[in-house]
Amino acid sequence: MNTLKNVSVGKTVTVKRLHGEGPIKRRIMDMGITKGVQVYVRKVAPLGDPIEVTVRDYELSLRKADAEMIEVE
């Protein structure tokens, strides 16, 4: 399973599926990350957390724990 956490900087991927339960999954969806949306990985902080991405023409920072719940292709 390929997750957003493993995507390298400069790549664009498509969200395939969201994992996680209840409020966490809802929060990810509220940020605009839903099945089929394109996500561009802009940069990763020096220690690897957070990951900065572009989704639906806006910039977003995600924790590694959240990025691990987003399955991509």
N, C-alpha and C positions, 0 to 999 in steps of 0.2 A: 504494500500500500504506500503510495507516494503522498506525502502531506506537504502543506505550505511551508512547514518548518524546514524541509529539506531542499527547497528550491533555491538556486543560486541567484545572486544579485544580477539584475538586468534581464531576467527571464519573465515572460508572460505566460500564465497558465490559466486553465479553466477549472472552476470549482465543480467537482464531480458529486460530492456528498458531504454533509455535515455530520459529525459524530458528537457525542456529548448529550447531556441531559438537561431538561427543563430550563432554568433561568440562564445558564451559560449559553446553550444553543440559541435561545431567544435573543440574547444580547448580540451574539455574532450576526444573526439575521437582521437585527435592528440596525447594525452598522452597514448593511447593504450587501453583505456576503451571503449570497444564496446560490442554489444550484444553477449552473450554466453561465455565471458571471465571470468576466475576465479579470484577473488580478495580476498586476505588474509589481514585481519586487524591486523597490527603489534602492534601499540600502539596509544593512544590518549593523546594529550598534557594535562597538569594539568587543564587548564581552558576549555578543550574540543575542542580547535581549534588550530592547524590543526589536522587532522587524518592522521596517517602514514600507508600506505598500500603497499603490494607487488602485482604488476601486471606484467605478462609476464616476470618473473625473474628479475625485477628491482624495486627499492623502490621509492615511490612517496608520497608526502605530499599533501593533499587536504583540502581546506577550508570546513567548515561545510555547507556553502551555496551551494558549488559544489556537495558535497556528497549527499545532499538532492535531487538533480536532477537525481541521479542514482538509479533506481528501481532494487532491487535484490531479489533472491529467495534462 
